[in-house]
Amino acid sequence: MEWVDEGIVLGLRRHGESSAILTAFTRRHGRHTGLVRGATSKRLRGVLQPGNRLQLSWRGRLEEHLGHFEVELLDSHAAALMLDAGKLAALTSACALIDFSLPERETHPQLYETLNSLAIALDHEAWAETYVKWEIGLLAELGFGLDLSACAATGQTTDLVYVSPKTARAVSRQAGEPYRDKLLPLPGFLIGEGGADDLALASALKMTGYFLNRHVYTLHGRSLPDSRMRLLQRFLR
């Protein structure tokens, strides 16, 4: 069995003295692992960084085997963000979320395109806002989408300031006031109102983090990736 595809590096773990097991999110073959020989070499160390886009050639005797990857660098997204700790944390966080959330070899072509677009967009000014919206898209892809279009209680489409942790739907100020301590704040920039300052970005990351924990991580006795926590801390300073 063999195939050629493009993919984004999600993670790497050592295997023996010089090899490693690469996990990549591929366009046509989903999240896929394979052995890379010489992964610790000077030539490949910079190539096999989370977020980099590669051309991958996979070979295995049977489809269900681990198999081997031959890799070629297409885009070095990680290097482009290396000088900005926040942007790099966003890239590695997105890769870690994909790595943990998706079953192996299940295709998600639209999600692949959004991850590739995110890796490019993180090198621009509004990178943090783009990242938060990407997490909302990830939740939707996993079947846990948020509905921020109208108040869950009244149906009104204005003055939406909360999100229900139970239904993941928006709640208006008036309807939510008696329960405000139990609701999540809804940053205005997510519904086209107001700017995305550090306070709003931290609030948005807390909100998406709540649903990622509830629907994905807590079920497996895990917590959000360290890179995701570092990203949140950047906006809490």
N, C-alpha and C positions, 0 to 999 in steps of 0.2 A: 504494500500500500504506500502511496506517496501523493503529495499534493503541494502546490505552491500558492501562497496567499500573502496578503499584507496583514500586519498586526501591530498592536501597541503593547509594549512591555508592561505587564502588571506587577511582576515580582520575580525574584530569583533566590534560590537557596543552594548552598554549596552541596556538592555531591562528589566525595572523594577529594583528591589533592588538587586537581585542576579543572574539573568539570562542574557543572551546575544544572539544576532543573529550572528551566525557564517556563513561566506562565505568561501567556500572551492572550490578548483579546483580538481575535481575528475577524476580518470582514465576513467571510463565508463559512467559517468553521467554529465560531463562537470562542468561548474561553477554552484554551487548549494548552497542555503542557508537553514538554519534550526535553530531552537531554541535550545540552550544548557542551561539546568537548572544547577544552582550552578556554573556558569562560573567564578564568582568572588572568588570562594573558593581558599584556599591555594593550594589544590591539582591540580586545573585546570589552575591557572593563568599562570604557566610556560609552560603548554601544548598547550594552545591556542595562541601561538605566530606566527606571519606571517613567513612562510617558513617551519614550522614544518610539518612532514608527519604523518598522522593519519590513523587509521582504523576507518571508519565511519559507523554507523548503523542508517539509516534514516527511520522514520515512519511517515505516514500521512494518514488521512482518505481518502483523494483523492489525486491524483498525483499532482494537481495544488496547493495544500495547502502548507503553510510554513513548517509544520511538525516539528519533533524533531530529534536532533542528540544525539546519544550516542557515545562517543569518546574514543579512546585508542591510546596513543603515540607509533609511530613506529620509527621515527627518529627525534631527537631534533637538527635540523640544526641551529636554531636561537641561541641556547646556545653555539654551537661550534664556532660561529662567534662573540660572545658578546664582546670580548676584542678588536676587530678591527672595528672601526667606519665605515671605508670605505667598508669593506666586508659586514657588517650588513646593511649599506645603500643600497648596491647593491641587497641584498636579499629582503629587504622590497620594494625596487623600482620595482623589477621584479614582485613581488606579486601584487603591486598596479597597474602596467600596465596591467596585466592579468585581474584583477578585473574590471577595467574600460573598457577594450577593447572588452571583450567577452559578448555576450548575455547569459542570464541564461539558463542552461540546454542544451546548444549546445555542443556536444562532439568534442574534439580536442585531440585525444589520442597521436599523435606525439608531440604536443606542451606540453602535460602533461609530457611526457618522458624527453623533453629537459629542462623543469623547474626543474624536480627532479634531473637531471644530473647537472644543473647549481648550485643547492643548495649544492651539494657535491663538485663540482669543485671550489667553492668560498673559500674553505679552503686550497687552493694550491697557489703556488707562482704566476702563471700567471692568477690570478683570474680576474683582470680588463680587460685584453684582451679577455678572455672567455666571460665576461659579455657583452661587446660591440658586439661581434659576435652573442650572444644570441638575442640582440635587433634587429639585422639585420634579424635573423631568424623569430622573432616575426612579423616584418613588412611583410615578405614574407607570413607567415601564414594568415595574415589579408588581403592579396591581394595587398600589396604595396611594392613588392620586389624591391631591388636595383640590377642593372646590372653593375657590376664592371669588366666585362671580356674584354671589348674592347671600344675604343673611339666611342662615339655616332656620331661624325662628320666624322671621317676618317676610322673607323674600325680597326685602329692599336691597338696592344695589349701591346705596351711598352710605357714607359714614361707617364703613366696615373697619373695625379696629381690633377684632379678636379672631382667634381660630379655636374651634372646639377640639380638645384633645381626643374626644371620643369619636366624632364623626369626620374630622379633618375638613370641616366646612367653616366658612367665614361666619362671623356673628357681628351684628351692628352694635354701636356703642350703647344705645338705649336698651336693646334686648339683653345685652351681656352684662350690663352694670351690676345687677344683683349677684352675678356669679363671677365677677372679674378675677377673683383670687384663684379660680379653678380653670380659667381660660388662658390660652397662649396669646401674647401680643402679635398683631399682624402688622408688620412694617409696611408703610404706605407705598414704598417703591415697588413692591411686588404686585400692586394693582394700579400702577401708573400714577401714584400720588406721592409727591415729596421726593427728597433726595436720598441717596444711599450713603449716609455718613457712618462713622464707626459704630455708633449706638444702634442704628437701624440694621447694619450688617450683622452685628453680634446677636441681635434679637432674631433676625432671620435664620442664622445658623443654629441658634438654640431651638427654634421651631422645627426646622427640617431634621436636626439631630434627634429631637424627641421622637419623631415618627420613624426615623431609621432605627433607633434603638428599639422602639416598641415592636416594629414589624419584622426586623431582620436580626439584630444583634442579641437582644435579650433572650429571644427564643432559643439561642444556642449557647447561652451562658457567657457571652462575650460583650465587650464594650467597643465603642467606636475606635478606629485606628488612632495611634499616637499623632500621626500627621494631621488628622482632622481636629484633634484637640489643640495642637499647636496653632492651627489656623484660627480657631475660635479665640484663643488667648491673644492673638495679634490685635483683635478688635475690642478686647476687654481692657486693654491697658489705659 
